Amino acid sequence: MATDIEIARRANKLPIQQIGAKLGIPERDLLPFGHDKAKISADFINSVQERKSGNLVLVTAINPTPAGEGKTTTTVGLGDALNRVGKNAAICIREASLGPCFGMKGGAAGGGHAQVVPMEEMNLHFTGDFHAITSAHNLLSAMIDNHVYWGNKLEIDVRRIAWRRVMDMNDRALRQINCSLGGVANGFPREAGFDITVASEVMAILCLASDLDDLKRRLGDIIVAYRRDRSPVYCRDIKADGAMTVLLQQAMQPNLVQTLENNPAFVHGGPFANIAHGCNSVIATKTALKLADYVVTEAGFGADLGAEKFLNIKCRHAGISPKAIVIVATIRALKMNGGVAREDLGKENTDAVKQGCANLGRHIENIRKFGVPAIVAVNHFVSDTDAEVETVCGYAASQGTEAILCRHWALGSEGTENLAHKVIEIVEGGVANYKPLYSSETGLFEKIETIAKEIYRAGEVVADKKIRDQLRLWEESGYGDLPVCMAKTQYSFTTDPNRRGAPENHSISIREVRLSAGAGFVVAICGEIMTMPGLPRVPAAESILLNDAGEVEGLF
């Protein structure tokens, strides 16, 4: 059986101009990066804004396990299948971060016969968007320290500089650092730190901004530090917002590539869902909606993180809403949620599947709270038995929905036709009535509690007085209407990554809160989640190399 990378290398790719033509994008409005990828011009994006929008479909999943779920693979397979059955469809996914590619997660472009290509380039430098975001972020960092060095006219309290540096790699040694050491010429020593680029507020801003003017305004709104009287200092005060916009000008343009079946795919932006809001860019999604009848997009990790943030943050900011939601599950992952060890996942165990379905059921219940109908896609593995699949289908029926077996990894769009027909039926039925989980007027701590209790099913939220006072201060400063972005482990409804299934009445501890005034949300960091991950004991980078043919090995 061919591997993902072998299948990708056999792809019969079309010139990117032909892919653009499928969506009515003229060649002059494509900025090619080689023959198989391009950026879409801002002028063309502006020219289609008055068109009617197509139908948005969100793909999410159960909580991830080492057994795999295949959310991106299903997104690609569904997009291809919608085209196969006669719909004009496009997909929208995120760009890959180098951190997990060289760490533990690996590539992020689908798999089998449901992939986006060029796979190696998408998982490495691609069109340079992440480098631009890293550079813009760190330009602001440099300008803050430079301002302090040259007299500190803004009276920044160096103990209260809130803007950390970033890099697109997992490096635990940089989480907390001391900088500006070495004497007078190097500035004023202070404590600082690094986050991974995908956790940068600049990444969130790029993914939520509607155009370059909105981008510049949001960048200017970033709070970088506080004075001794606790008054905020903004990016615009440092006068970095203009230069940052220049660095991000090209990165703001969505990237167009293709699936193995030569259907259009927008790949743009890449905030993680466990430490950021987990969705591709608003500008890519809204552009795709103007060009296609159906747009299939994904939200990171499980529905408790990615889908919740998509529905509470992205939809609220962008004024969009899905007509249907697909929850991806695998028999293997359900068995792991049911207590089966990874080495035993290949053995039939309907009891464990039934027990693990509690996790799936929790996500189905949660999605319904947003007023959008959900359907289950069972991503097929060769080890799945008919009895196990029937167990999931029966469970889904008992929850008032339907589970459809999908074989897109092996068969491409042919293996996802049934799912496509069901999605079309739901969308054309017009039953979706999207509503966010909480109103903008709800207090910040109450928003945190709402997510913790309604989505995670926590019994309590623990936050010390300092955190509650900080939230109240932000409310008094005019930020009380912002949504909340929860930074939490993706592996569990709790803050314990080892606690699977569907636990209830647990405790959610808020360790820290951060105001992302430019992005337009408040980040609540829960438990031990880190905004700068570390590499595993055996990182994937140890196995990545160029073979004798000059091809990348070990990335997938």
C-alpha positions as CSV (number, residue, x, y, z in Angstrom):
1,M,0.0,0.0,0.0
2,A,1.4,3.4,-1.0
3,T,2.2,5.9,1.7
4,D,0.9,9.5,1.9
5,I,4.0,11.0,0.4
6,E,4.2,8.4,-2.4
7,I,0.7,9.2,-3.3
8,A,1.4,12.9,-3.2
9,R,4.5,12.6,-5.4
10,R,2.4,10.8,-8.1
11,A,0.0,13.6,-8.2
12,N,-1.0,14.9,-11.7
13,K,-1.0,18.6,-10.7
14,L,-2.5,21.2,-13.0
15,P,-0.9,24.7,-13.5
16,I,-2.2,26.9,-10.7
17,Q,-3.7,29.2,-13.4
18,Q,-6.1,26.4,-14.4
19,I,-7.1,25.9,-10.7
20,G,-7.8,29.7,-10.5
21,A,-9.9,29.5,-13.6
22,K,-12.2,27.0,-12.0
23,L,-13.1,29.8,-9.5
24,G,-13.2,32.5,-12.2
25,I,-9.9,34.1,-11.0
26,P,-8.1,35.7,-14.0
27,E,-4.4,34.9,-14.5
28,R,-3.5,38.6,-13.9
29,D,-4.9,38.3,-10.4
30,L,-2.7,35.4,-9.4
31,L,0.8,35.9,-8.0
32,P,2.5,32.5,-8.8
33,F,5.0,30.9,-6.5
34,G,6.3,28.3,-8.9
35,H,3.8,26.4,-11.1
36,D,1.5,24.9,-8.4
37,K,0.7,27.7,-5.9
38,A,-0.2,31.3,-6.0
39,K,-1.5,34.2,-4.0
40,I,-4.7,36.0,-4.9
41,S,-4.5,39.7,-5.5
42,A,-6.2,42.1,-3.1
43,D,-7.8,43.9,-6.1
44,F,-9.6,40.8,-7.2
45,I,-10.7,40.0,-3.7
46,N,-12.2,43.5,-3.4
47,S,-14.0,43.1,-6.8
48,V,-16.0,40.1,-5.7
49,Q,-17.2,41.4,-2.3
50,E,-20.7,42.3,-3.6
51,R,-21.4,38.7,-4.8
52,K,-23.7,36.4,-3.0
53,S,-21.9,34.1,-0.6
54,G,-22.0,30.3,-0.9
55,N,-22.7,27.7,1.8
56,L,-20.2,27.2,4.6
57,V,-19.6,23.7,6.0
58,L,-17.4,23.3,9.1
59,V,-15.4,20.1,9.8
60,T,-14.4,19.4,13.4
61,A,-13.7,16.2,15.4
62,I,-13.7,14.4,18.7
63,N,-10.8,15.0,21.0
64,P,-7.6,13.9,19.3
65,T,-5.7,10.8,20.4
66,P,-2.5,9.2,19.2
67,A,-4.7,6.9,17.1
68,G,-5.5,9.8,14.8
69,E,-8.8,11.3,13.6
70,G,-8.1,12.6,10.1
71,K,-9.9,16.0,10.2
72,T,-7.9,17.6,7.4
73,T,-8.2,14.4,5.3
74,T,-12.0,14.4,5.7
75,T,-12.1,18.1,4.8
76,V,-10.3,17.4,1.6
77,G,-12.3,14.3,0.9
78,L,-15.6,16.1,1.4
79,G,-14.5,19.0,-0.8
80,D,-13.5,16.7,-3.6
81,A,-16.8,14.7,-3.2
82,L,-18.9,17.8,-3.4
83,N,-17.2,18.6,-6.7
84,R,-17.6,15.0,-7.8
85,V,-21.4,15.2,-7.4
86,G,-21.7,18.4,-9.4
87,K,-21.2,21.2,-6.9
88,N,-18.7,24.0,-7.3
89,A,-16.8,23.6,-4.1
90,A,-13.5,24.8,-2.5
91,I,-11.8,23.9,0.8
92,C,-10.1,26.3,3.3
93,I,-7.5,25.0,5.7
94,R,-4.7,26.3,7.8
95,E,-1.0,26.5,7.0
96,A,1.4,24.1,8.8
97,S,3.8,25.3,11.6
98,L,7.4,24.1,11.5
99,G,7.2,23.4,15.3
100,P,4.9,20.3,15.1
101,C,6.3,19.3,11.7
102,F,9.7,18.8,13.3
103,G,8.3,17.8,16.7
104,M,5.6,15.2,17.0
105,K,2.5,16.0,15.0
106,G,4.0,15.8,11.5
107,G,2.6,17.3,8.3
108,A,-0.9,18.9,7.9
109,A,-2.1,18.5,4.4
110,G,-4.4,15.5,4.6
111,G,-3.5,11.9,3.7
112,G,-3.9,9.1,1.3
113,H,-6.0,10.0,-1.7
114,A,-7.5,13.1,0.1
115,Q,-4.5,15.4,0.2
116,V,-3.6,19.0,-0.8
117,V,-0.4,19.5,-2.8
118,P,2.4,20.4,-3.0
119,M,2.7,18.6,0.3
120,E,6.4,19.1,1.1
121,E,6.3,22.8,0.4
122,M,3.1,23.4,2.3
123,N,4.6,21.8,5.4
124,L,7.8,23.7,5.2
125,H,8.3,27.4,4.1
126,F,5.3,27.5,1.6
127,T,4.9,31.1,0.5
128,G,6.7,32.6,3.5
129,D,3.6,33.8,5.4
130,F,4.8,32.5,8.8
131,H,8.2,34.1,8.3
132,A,6.5,37.4,7.6
133,I,4.4,37.1,10.7
134,T,7.5,36.2,12.8
135,S,9.4,39.1,11.4
136,A,6.6,41.6,12.0
137,H,6.1,40.4,15.5
138,N,9.8,40.6,16.4
139,L,10.1,44.0,14.7
140,L,7.7,45.3,17.3
141,S,9.7,43.6,20.1
142,A,12.9,45.2,18.9
143,M,11.2,48.6,18.6
144,I,9.9,48.4,22.2
145,D,13.3,47.7,23.6
146,N,14.8,50.3,21.3
147,H,12.3,52.9,22.6
148,V,13.3,52.1,26.2
149,Y,17.0,52.3,25.3
150,W,16.7,55.8,23.8
151,G,15.1,57.5,26.8
152,N,11.7,55.8,27.2
153,K,9.6,58.8,26.3
154,L,6.4,56.8,26.8
155,E,7.5,56.0,30.4
156,I,7.1,52.2,29.8
157,D,7.5,50.2,33.0
158,V,10.0,47.6,31.9
159,R,8.6,45.2,34.5
160,R,5.2,45.4,32.6
161,I,6.3,44.8,29.0
162,A,3.6,42.4,27.8
163,W,4.9,41.7,24.3
164,R,7.0,38.6,24.1
165,R,9.1,37.4,21.1
166,V,8.2,34.5,18.8
167,M,9.7,31.9,16.6
168,D,8.1,29.1,14.5
169,M,9.7,26.2,16.3
170,N,9.2,24.3,19.5
171,D,11.9,25.4,22.0
172,R,11.1,25.1,25.7
173,A,14.5,26.8,26.6
174,L,13.1,30.1,25.4
175,R,9.9,30.1,27.4
176,Q,11.4,32.4,30.0
177,I,14.6,34.3,29.3
178,N,16.6,37.3,30.5
179,C,17.4,39.7,27.7
180,S,19.6,42.8,27.1
181,L,22.4,41.4,29.2
182,G,26.0,42.4,28.6
183,G,26.3,46.0,29.7
184,V,25.0,49.5,29.0
185,A,25.4,49.3,25.2
186,N,22.9,46.4,25.0
187,G,20.0,48.1,26.8
188,F,18.2,47.5,30.1
189,P,18.2,43.9,31.3
190,R,14.7,42.5,31.9
191,E,12.8,39.2,32.0
192,A,11.2,38.2,28.8
193,G,10.2,35.1,26.8
194,F,9.2,33.5,23.5
195,D,6.0,32.0,22.2
196,I,5.6,29.9,19.1
197,T,4.6,32.0,16.0
198,V,1.2,30.4,15.8
199,A,0.4,31.8,19.3
200,S,1.3,35.4,18.2
201,E,-1.3,38.0,18.3
202,V,0.0,39.1,14.9
203,M,-1.1,35.6,13.6
204,A,-4.5,36.1,15.1
205,I,-4.8,39.6,13.7
206,L,-3.8,38.4,10.2
207,C,-6.4,35.7,10.4
208,L,-9.2,38.0,11.6
209,A,-8.5,41.1,9.6
210,S,-10.7,41.9,6.6
211,D,-8.2,44.0,4.6
212,L,-5.0,45.9,4.9
213,D,-6.6,49.0,6.5
214,D,-8.2,46.7,9.1
215,L,-4.9,44.9,9.6
216,K,-3.1,48.2,10.3
217,R,-5.8,49.3,12.7
218,R,-5.7,46.0,14.6
219,L,-1.9,46.1,14.8
220,G,-2.0,49.6,16.2
221,D,-4.5,48.3,18.9
222,I,-2.0,45.8,20.3
223,I,-1.2,46.6,23.9
224,V,2.6,46.1,24.3
225,A,3.2,47.3,27.8
226,Y,2.0,49.3,30.7
227,R,3.2,52.4,32.6
228,R,3.7,52.6,36.3
229,D,0.1,54.0,36.6
230,R,-1.0,50.8,34.7
231,S,-2.1,52.9,31.7
232,P,-1.6,50.9,28.4
233,V,1.0,51.5,25.8
234,Y,-0.1,50.6,22.3
235,C,1.8,49.4,19.2
236,R,0.7,52.6,17.5
237,D,2.5,54.6,20.3
238,I,5.7,52.8,19.4
239,K,5.0,53.7,15.7
240,A,5.5,50.1,14.5
241,D,2.1,49.4,13.0
242,G,3.0,50.9,9.6
243,A,6.2,48.9,9.1
244,M,4.5,45.8,10.4
245,T,1.7,46.2,7.8
246,V,4.4,46.5,5.1
247,L,5.9,43.2,6.2
248,L,2.5,41.6,6.2
249,Q,1.2,43.0,2.9
250,Q,1.8,39.9,0.8
251,A,1.1,37.5,3.7
252,M,-2.4,39.0,3.8
253,Q,-3.2,37.6,0.4
254,P,-4.7,34.1,0.5
255,N,-2.8,31.1,-1.0
256,L,-4.3,29.0,-3.7
257,V,-3.3,25.4,-4.2
258,Q,-5.1,22.2,-5.3
259,T,-6.2,18.8,-4.1
260,L,-5.0,15.6,-5.6
261,E,-8.2,15.7,-7.7
262,N,-7.3,19.2,-8.9
263,N,-10.0,21.1,-7.0
264,P,-9.2,24.5,-5.5
265,A,-7.9,24.8,-1.9
266,F,-7.2,28.0,0.0
267,V,-4.5,27.5,2.6
268,H,-3.9,30.6,4.7
269,G,-3.0,31.4,8.3
270,G,-2.4,28.9,11.0
271,P,-3.3,29.7,14.6
272,F,-3.3,26.6,16.8
273,A,-6.6,25.8,18.5
274,N,-5.2,24.8,21.9
275,I,-3.3,28.1,22.4
276,A,-5.1,30.4,19.8
277,H,-8.3,30.4,17.9
278,G,-7.6,27.6,15.5
279,C,-9.1,28.7,12.2
280,N,-7.8,29.7,8.7
281,S,-8.0,33.4,7.8
282,V,-11.3,35.3,7.5
283,I,-10.2,36.8,4.2
284,A,-9.6,33.3,2.7
285,T,-12.9,31.9,3.9
286,K,-14.9,34.9,2.8
287,T,-13.2,35.0,-0.6
288,A,-13.9,31.3,-1.1
289,L,-17.5,31.9,-0.2
290,K,-17.8,34.5,-3.0
291,L,-16.3,32.1,-5.6
292,A,-17.8,28.7,-4.7
293,D,-21.2,27.3,-4.0
294,Y,-19.9,25.2,-1.1
295,V,-16.9,26.0,1.1
296,V,-15.6,23.3,3.4
297,T,-13.3,24.5,6.2
298,E,-11.9,23.0,9.4
299,A,-11.3,24.1,12.9
300,G,-8.3,22.7,14.9
301,F,-8.3,19.8,17.3
302,G,-11.6,18.7,18.9
303,A,-14.9,20.5,18.7
304,D,-14.5,21.7,22.3
305,L,-11.6,23.9,21.1
306,G,-11.6,24.5,17.4
307,A,-15.3,24.5,16.7
308,E,-16.1,26.5,19.9
309,K,-13.6,29.2,18.9
310,F,-14.7,29.1,15.2
311,L,-18.3,29.6,16.3
312,N,-17.8,32.1,19.1
313,I,-14.8,34.1,17.8
314,K,-14.4,33.8,14.0
315,C,-18.1,33.8,13.1
316,R,-18.7,36.7,15.4
317,H,-15.9,38.8,14.0
318,A,-16.5,37.9,10.3
319,G,-20.3,37.8,10.2
320,I,-20.4,34.3,8.8
321,S,-22.0,31.0,9.9
322,P,-21.9,27.4,8.8
323,K,-25.0,25.6,7.4
324,A,-23.8,22.2,8.6
325,I,-21.0,20.8,10.8
326,V,-19.2,17.4,10.3
327,I,-17.7,15.8,13.4
328,V,-14.9,13.4,12.4
329,A,-14.3,10.2,14.5
330,T,-12.4,7.0,14.0
331,I,-13.1,3.6,15.5
332,R,-9.5,3.6,16.8
333,A,-9.8,6.9,18.6
334,L,-13.2,5.9,20.1
335,K,-11.7,2.7,21.4
336,M,-8.8,4.7,22.9
337,N,-11.4,7.0,24.6
338,G,-13.0,3.7,25.8
339,G,-9.8,2.7,27.6
340,V,-8.1,0.5,25.0
341,A,-4.3,0.7,24.9
342,R,-2.7,1.8,21.6
343,E,-1.1,-1.6,20.9
344,D,-4.6,-3.2,21.2
345,L,-6.5,-0.9,18.8
346,G,-6.4,-3.4,16.0
347,K,-8.5,-6.0,17.9
348,E,-12.3,-5.8,17.6
349,N,-13.8,-4.4,20.8
350,T,-17.4,-3.1,20.4
351,D,-17.8,-2.5,24.1
352,A,-14.8,-0.1,24.1
353,V,-16.3,1.6,21.0
354,K,-19.6,2.0,22.8
355,Q,-17.9,3.4,25.9
356,G,-15.7,5.8,23.8
357,C,-18.8,7.1,22.0
358,A,-19.5,9.2,25.1
359,N,-16.8,11.6,23.9
360,L,-18.5,11.8,20.5
361,G,-21.9,12.3,22.1
362,R,-20.6,15.2,24.1
363,H,-19.4,17.0,21.0
364,I,-22.8,16.3,19.2
365,E,-24.6,17.8,22.2
366,N,-22.3,20.8,22.3
367,I,-22.6,21.6,18.6
368,R,-26.4,21.7,18.9
369,K,-26.1,24.5,21.4
370,F,-25.0,26.7,18.5
371,G,-28.1,26.0,16.4
372,V,-26.2,24.2,13.6
373,P,-27.1,20.6,12.6
374,A,-24.2,18.1,12.9
375,I,-23.4,14.8,11.2
376,V,-20.7,12.3,12.0
377,A,-18.1,11.2,9.5
378,V,-16.4,7.9,10.5
379,N,-13.0,8.0,8.9
380,H,-12.3,4.4,7.9
381,F,-9.2,2.4,8.9
382,V,-8.5,-1.1,7.5
383,S,-8.7,-2.6,11.0
384,D,-12.3,-1.4,11.5
385,T,-14.8,-4.2,11.7
386,D,-18.5,-4.1,10.5
387,A,-19.7,-4.6,14.1
388,E,-17.6,-1.7,15.3
389,V,-18.9,0.6,12.6
390,E,-22.4,-0.4,13.2
391,T,-21.9,0.4,16.9
392,V,-21.0,4.0,16.0
393,C,-23.9,4.3,13.5
394,G,-26.3,3.0,16.1
395,Y,-25.0,5.4,18.7
396,A,-25.2,8.4,16.4
397,A,-28.8,7.5,15.6
398,S,-29.6,7.4,19.3
399,Q,-28.3,11.0,19.5
400,G,-30.6,12.1,16.7
401,T,-28.0,12.3,14.0
402,E,-26.3,10.0,11.4
403,A,-22.9,8.5,11.1
404,I,-21.6,7.9,7.6
405,L,-18.6,5.6,6.9
406,C,-16.0,7.5,4.7
407,R,-13.3,5.8,2.8
408,H,-11.6,8.9,1.3
409,W,-8.1,7.9,2.4
410,A,-8.2,4.9,0.1
411,L,-10.7,6.0,-2.5
412,G,-10.6,9.8,-2.6
413,S,-13.9,11.5,-3.5
414,E,-15.5,8.2,-4.4
415,G,-15.2,7.2,-0.7
416,T,-17.0,10.3,0.5
417,E,-19.9,10.6,-1.9
418,N,-22.5,9.6,0.7
419,L,-21.2,12.2,3.1
420,A,-21.4,14.9,0.4
421,H,-25.0,14.0,-0.4
422,K,-26.0,14.1,3.3
423,V,-24.3,17.5,3.7
424,I,-26.1,18.9,0.6
425,E,-29.4,17.6,2.1
426,I,-28.7,19.3,5.4
427,V,-27.6,22.6,3.8
428,E,-30.5,22.7,1.3
429,G,-32.9,21.8,4.1
430,G,-32.1,25.2,5.6
431,V,-32.5,24.2,9.2
432,A,-29.3,25.9,10.5
433,N,-30.0,28.7,12.9
434,Y,-26.6,29.8,14.2
435,K,-26.2,31.6,17.4
436,P,-23.1,32.1,19.6
437,L,-22.9,30.5,23.0
438,Y,-22.8,33.8,24.9
439,S,-23.6,37.4,24.1
440,S,-21.0,40.1,23.8
441,E,-22.5,41.9,26.9
442,T,-21.8,38.9,29.2
443,G,-18.9,39.6,31.6
444,L,-15.5,38.2,30.8
445,F,-15.3,35.8,33.7
446,E,-18.9,34.7,33.0
447,K,-17.9,34.0,29.4
448,I,-15.1,31.8,30.7
449,E,-17.5,30.0,33.0
450,T,-20.0,29.6,30.2
451,I,-17.5,27.8,28.0
452,A,-16.1,25.7,30.9
453,K,-19.5,24.6,32.1
454,E,-21.5,24.3,28.8
455,I,-18.7,22.9,26.6
456,Y,-16.2,21.2,29.0
457,R,-18.9,20.3,31.6
458,A,-16.8,21.6,34.4
459,G,-18.3,21.9,37.8
460,E,-16.3,25.0,38.7
461,V,-13.8,27.5,37.4
462,V,-10.9,28.4,39.7
463,A,-9.2,31.8,39.3
464,D,-7.5,33.8,42.0
465,K,-8.4,37.3,42.9
466,K,-5.6,38.8,40.8
467,I,-7.0,37.2,37.6
468,R,-10.6,38.3,38.4
469,D,-9.5,41.8,39.2
470,Q,-7.6,41.9,35.9
471,L,-10.7,40.9,34.0
472,R,-12.8,43.5,35.7
473,L,-10.1,46.2,34.9
474,W,-10.3,45.2,31.2
475,E,-14.1,45.5,31.3
476,E,-13.8,49.0,32.8
477,S,-11.4,49.9,30.1
478,G,-13.9,49.0,27.4
479,Y,-12.9,45.4,26.5
480,G,-15.7,43.6,28.2
481,D,-17.5,42.9,24.9
482,L,-14.7,40.8,23.6
483,P,-15.0,37.0,23.2
484,V,-12.8,34.6,25.1
485,C,-10.1,32.3,23.6
486,M,-9.5,29.4,25.9
487,A,-5.9,28.0,25.9
488,K,-6.3,24.4,27.0
489,T,-5.1,20.9,26.3
490,Q,-6.7,19.4,23.2
491,Y,-6.7,15.9,24.5
492,S,-9.4,16.1,27.0
493,F,-12.5,18.1,28.1
494,T,-10.5,18.7,31.3
495,T,-7.1,20.3,31.8
496,D,-5.6,16.9,32.3
497,P,-4.5,15.5,28.9
498,N,-4.7,11.9,30.1
499,R,-8.4,12.1,31.1
500,R,-10.3,10.8,28.1
501,G,-14.0,10.2,27.5
502,A,-16.6,12.7,28.7
503,P,-15.9,13.6,32.3
504,E,-18.2,15.9,34.2
505,N,-18.0,18.2,37.3
506,H,-14.3,18.6,37.1
507,S,-12.4,21.8,37.9
508,I,-10.9,24.2,35.3
509,S,-8.1,26.3,36.6
510,I,-7.2,29.6,35.0
511,R,-3.5,30.2,35.4
512,E,-3.2,33.4,33.4
513,V,-5.2,35.8,31.2
514,R,-3.9,37.9,28.3
515,L,-5.6,40.7,26.5
516,S,-5.3,40.5,22.7
517,A,-6.8,43.9,22.0
518,G,-5.8,43.9,18.3
519,A,-7.1,40.5,17.6
520,G,-10.2,41.2,19.6
521,F,-10.3,38.6,22.3
522,V,-9.1,37.7,25.8
523,V,-7.0,34.6,26.2
524,A,-7.5,32.5,29.3
525,I,-4.7,30.0,29.8
526,C,-5.8,26.9,31.6
527,G,-3.8,24.3,33.5
528,E,-0.4,23.5,32.2
529,I,-0.9,24.5,28.6
530,M,2.2,26.2,27.1
531,T,2.3,29.0,24.5
532,M,5.8,27.7,23.6
533,P,5.7,23.9,23.2
534,G,8.7,21.7,23.6
535,L,10.1,19.0,21.4
536,P,9.3,15.4,22.4
537,R,12.0,12.9,23.6
538,V,12.4,11.7,20.0
539,P,11.5,14.6,17.7
540,A,10.4,14.0,14.1
541,A,13.4,16.1,13.0
542,E,15.7,13.2,13.8
543,S,14.2,11.3,10.9
544,I,13.9,14.1,8.3
545,L,16.5,14.3,5.6
546,L,17.0,14.5,1.8
547,N,17.4,11.2,0.0
548,D,19.7,10.5,-2.9
549,A,17.0,11.8,-5.3
550,G,16.9,15.1,-3.5
551,E,13.4,14.3,-2.0
552,V,12.3,15.1,1.5
553,E,12.0,11.9,3.7
554,G,10.5,11.6,7.1
555,L,8.3,14.7,7.1
556,F,5.1,12.7,6.9
